[in-house]
Structures are given as C-alpha cells and as structure tokens.
C-alpha cells in the first residue's frame, strides 16, 4: 500500500468516527454549529479535485487471471460499503478465508467479525437495522462465492431473522458455497452474537463473464 492509499484509509476512519459522533452527540447548539462548519470546510477541501468515474470497489488483489484468492477480502474491495477501509460508510466488517468442514464436505469458508455502532441502529433500541443485516449477508455470501467457486452476481438473497442482532456487541459471521449447478451458485451464511444465531441467509448467485470471472 502506498502512502496515498494509507492516508485515504486514515481519512475514511476519521470520517467514520465523525459519523458516529453526529449520531450520539449531546453537545450544545454552538458546538454543533462549529462542528458543521468544520465538516463543510472539509467537504469543500476534498471536493476541489474529484474522480468522475466509473467507480469500482476493486482493489489490487486482481490480476489478469482474476482474483488472488490468497489475499484478504479487503484487498479485493477497499471501497466496499461493508468491508472497505477506504469507505467511511463501512463498519468495517473484518473477513478472512479459512478451510472448514460443513456437512461432511471440506470447503473454503468466509469468517468474520464486526461490532456495529449506533449509526446502524434499527427499531426499537440497541438492535441492528434489518436492512444492514441483509447488506452484510450480500457481501459475505458474495465473497464466499468468489473464494469457493469463482464468484457471481446476486440473483436472490433470502434472510431469516431469528433473533434481534445487537449493536455494540461483537458479531461473528460465516459464509460458504453450499452447492453449484451450472452457472448457479447457492451460498449460505449466518450471524451470531455470542452463542446465539441472530440471522441466517441463503443466496442465489449467477456466474457471468466479466471482472469476477477474469474475462474482459
């Protein structure tokens, strides 16, 4: 990683902290007005030079043959809204690839952890918004298809909400490819808070040509 990329990560981390602070602050109106002015100044500074696109999540873990499956997932997607350290909207979720046995079959499994903070809160209190849970599953299962079968695009995602998923507690994540049929990949995953499974998901992912397959 070069110094520019490292500074971009630090900038994203500082912005992430500011987002949480805006959510929970109880300072007086004068302090809020001063903070707003500083944020306006920061935005104006950063907007002096911008990239018009096209925009991509892809990082430096790509080569002519596709993904480097030995690289940590964050290196594929440094701008992901879920795992990207360069994206201030990401929690970020930390993921790694391990070998595990599921239903008697050895598989590449994506495991992870995250502690979601107050900006990800849903009703009624101290629980994660269900849409955020679904977003995490989409990324988790998508990366499972990359490392397990070469990757695909989301065709369907079904989330089963078993228990409320808390904020401010560490969550454990697992995702894997359950089976494949032609271009169709079926992936499964779960989120746990301690010993409790709070949500499970299964998704249909479709393999196509393009970046994920290394074609084009």
C-alpha positions as CSV (number, residue, x, y, z in Angstrom):
1,X,0.0,0.0,0.0
2,X,1.4,3.4,-0.9
3,X,1.2,6.5,1.3
4,X,-1.7,8.0,-0.6
5,X,-3.8,4.8,-0.1
6,X,-2.8,4.7,3.6
7,X,-3.9,8.3,4.1
8,X,-7.2,7.6,2.3
9,X,-7.8,4.8,4.9
10,X,-7.0,7.2,7.7
11,X,-9.3,9.8,6.2
12,X,-12.1,7.3,6.0
13,X,-11.5,6.2,9.6
14,X,-11.7,9.8,10.8
15,X,-14.9,10.3,8.8
16,X,-16.4,7.1,10.3
17,X,-15.7,8.4,13.8
18,X,-17.4,11.7,12.9
19,X,-20.5,9.9,11.6
20,X,-20.8,8.0,14.9
21,X,-20.2,11.3,16.8
22,X,-23.0,13.0,14.9
23,X,-25.4,10.2,15.8
24,X,-24.7,10.2,19.5
25,X,-23.7,13.8,20.3
26,X,-25.5,15.8,23.0
27,X,-23.3,18.9,22.8
28,X,-24.9,22.4,22.8
29,X,-26.1,24.1,19.6
30,X,-23.0,26.3,19.4
31,X,-20.7,23.2,19.4
32,X,-22.9,21.6,16.7
33,X,-22.7,24.7,14.6
34,X,-18.9,24.8,14.9
35,X,-18.7,21.1,14.0
36,X,-20.9,21.6,11.0
37,X,-18.7,24.5,9.8
38,X,-15.6,22.3,10.1
39,X,-17.3,19.5,8.2
40,X,-18.4,21.9,5.4
41,X,-14.8,23.1,5.2
42,X,-13.5,19.6,5.0
43,X,-16.0,18.7,2.3
44,X,-15.1,21.8,0.2
45,X,-11.4,20.9,0.6
46,X,-11.9,17.3,-0.6
47,X,-14.2,18.3,-3.5
48,X,-11.5,20.5,-5.1
49,X,-10.5,17.5,-7.2
50,X,-12.8,14.6,-7.7
51,X,-12.9,11.5,-10.0
52,X,-16.0,11.4,-12.2
53,X,-15.9,7.6,-12.6
54,X,-16.7,4.9,-13.5
55,X,-16.3,3.9,-9.9
56,X,-15.4,0.4,-8.7
57,X,-14.9,-1.4,-5.4
58,X,-12.0,-3.4,-6.9
59,X,-8.5,-3.1,-5.4
60,X,-5.1,-4.5,-6.1
61,X,-5.8,-8.2,-5.4
62,X,-6.7,-8.6,-9.1
63,X,-4.5,-9.8,-11.9
64,X,-5.0,-11.0,-15.5
65,X,-6.4,-14.3,-14.2
66,X,-8.9,-12.8,-11.8
67,X,-8.9,-12.6,-8.1
68,X,-5.9,-13.6,-5.9
69,X,-7.8,-15.9,-3.6
70,X,-4.9,-15.9,-1.0
71,X,-5.4,-12.1,-0.4
72,X,-7.6,-10.8,2.4
73,X,-11.0,-9.9,1.1
74,X,-10.5,-6.2,2.0
75,X,-7.8,-6.1,-0.7
76,X,-10.3,-7.0,-3.4
77,X,-12.8,-4.4,-2.3
78,X,-11.2,-1.5,-0.5
79,X,-14.2,0.8,-1.3
80,X,-16.9,-1.7,-0.3
81,X,-19.6,-0.1,1.9
82,X,-19.3,-3.3,4.1
83,X,-15.6,-4.2,4.4
84,X,-13.8,-1.3,2.7
85,X,-11.3,0.5,4.8
86,X,-11.4,3.4,2.3
87,X,-15.2,3.8,2.6
88,X,-16.4,5.7,5.6
89,X,-19.8,4.1,5.3
90,X,-18.4,0.7,6.1
91,X,-18.4,-0.6,9.7
92,X,-16.0,-2.1,8.5
93,X,-16.5,-5.9,8.7
94,X,-13.3,-7.9,9.0
95,X,-13.3,-11.1,7.0
96,X,-10.9,-13.9,6.5
97,X,-10.8,-17.2,4.5
98,X,-10.4,-20.5,6.3
99,X,-10.7,-24.2,5.4
100,X,-13.6,-25.9,7.3
101,X,-15.8,-28.9,7.0
102,X,-19.6,-28.3,6.6
103,X,-22.0,-31.2,6.2
104,X,-19.0,-33.6,5.8
105,X,-17.5,-31.6,2.9
106,X,-14.3,-29.6,3.1
107,X,-15.0,-26.0,1.9
108,X,-13.5,-22.6,1.7
109,X,-15.4,-20.6,4.4
110,X,-15.5,-16.9,4.9
111,X,-15.5,-16.0,8.6
112,X,-15.6,-12.6,10.1
113,X,-16.4,-10.3,12.9
114,X,-17.8,-6.8,13.3
115,X,-19.1,-4.5,16.1
116,X,-21.8,-2.3,14.6
117,X,-22.1,1.1,16.2
118,X,-25.1,3.4,16.7
119,X,-25.4,4.7,13.0
120,X,-26.5,1.1,12.1
121,X,-29.3,1.1,14.7
122,X,-32.8,0.0,13.8
123,X,-36.0,-0.1,15.9
124,X,-36.8,-0.3,18.7
125,X,-33.4,0.0,20.6
126,X,-29.9,-1.3,20.5
127,X,-30.6,-3.6,17.6
128,X,-29.2,-3.5,14.1
129,X,-31.4,-2.4,11.3
130,X,-32.6,-5.4,9.3
131,X,-31.5,-3.8,6.0
132,X,-28.0,-3.6,7.3
133,X,-28.1,-7.3,8.2
134,X,-29.1,-8.0,4.7
135,X,-26.4,-5.8,3.3
136,X,-23.8,-7.7,5.3
137,X,-25.1,-11.0,4.1
138,X,-24.9,-9.9,0.5
139,X,-21.2,-9.1,0.9
140,X,-20.5,-12.2,3.0
141,X,-22.1,-14.6,0.6
142,X,-20.8,-12.8,-2.4
143,X,-17.2,-13.2,-1.2
144,X,-17.9,-16.8,-0.3
145,X,-18.8,-17.4,-4.0
146,X,-15.6,-15.7,-5.1
147,X,-13.3,-17.9,-3.0
148,X,-15.5,-21.0,-3.3
149,X,-16.4,-21.1,-7.0
150,X,-15.0,-18.1,-8.8
151,X,-17.7,-15.5,-8.0
152,X,-21.1,-14.5,-9.3
153,X,-23.7,-11.7,-9.1
154,X,-26.6,-11.7,-6.7
155,X,-29.7,-13.2,-8.2
156,X,-31.7,-13.7,-5.0
157,X,-31.0,-13.2,-1.3
158,X,-33.2,-14.6,1.4
159,X,-32.6,-13.5,5.1
160,X,-34.1,-15.4,8.0
161,X,-34.2,-13.1,11.1
162,X,-34.0,-15.5,14.0
163,X,-33.3,-13.0,16.9
164,X,-32.6,-9.3,17.1
165,X,-29.0,-8.6,16.1
166,X,-27.4,-6.2,18.7
167,X,-25.3,-3.2,18.0
168,X,-22.3,-2.5,20.2
169,X,-21.6,-6.3,20.7
170,X,-19.1,-8.2,18.6
171,X,-20.8,-10.4,15.9
172,X,-19.4,-13.5,14.3
173,X,-20.1,-14.2,10.6
174,X,-19.7,-17.3,8.5
175,X,-20.5,-17.8,4.8
176,X,-19.9,-20.7,2.3
177,X,-20.9,-22.1,-1.1
178,X,-23.4,-24.9,-0.4
179,X,-23.7,-26.2,-4.0
180,X,-23.3,-25.3,-7.6
181,X,-25.4,-26.1,-10.7
182,X,-24.0,-24.8,-14.0
183,X,-23.7,-21.0,-13.6
184,X,-25.9,-21.0,-10.5
185,X,-24.2,-20.9,-7.1
186,X,-26.1,-21.4,-3.8
187,X,-24.4,-19.8,-0.8
188,X,-25.4,-19.8,2.9
189,X,-24.4,-17.9,5.9
190,X,-25.1,-17.0,9.5
191,X,-24.5,-14.2,12.0
192,X,-24.0,-15.0,15.7
193,X,-24.0,-12.8,18.8
194,X,-22.1,-15.0,21.3
195,X,-23.7,-18.4,21.1
196,X,-27.0,-17.1,19.6
197,X,-27.7,-17.3,15.8
198,X,-29.4,-14.0,15.2
199,X,-29.8,-14.4,11.4
200,X,-29.3,-16.8,8.6
201,X,-29.3,-16.3,4.8
202,X,-29.2,-18.2,1.6
203,X,-28.5,-16.6,-1.8
204,X,-28.5,-17.5,-5.4
205,X,-25.5,-16.1,-7.3
206,X,-25.1,-16.2,-11.1
207,X,-21.8,-16.6,-12.8
208,X,-21.2,-14.4,-15.9
209,X,-18.3,-13.1,-17.9
210,X,-16.5,-10.0,-16.9
211,X,-14.5,-8.9,-13.9
212,X,-15.5,-11.7,-11.5
213,X,-14.6,-14.5,-13.9
214,X,-11.4,-12.8,-15.2
215,X,-12.9,-12.4,-18.7
216,X,-12.9,-8.9,-20.3
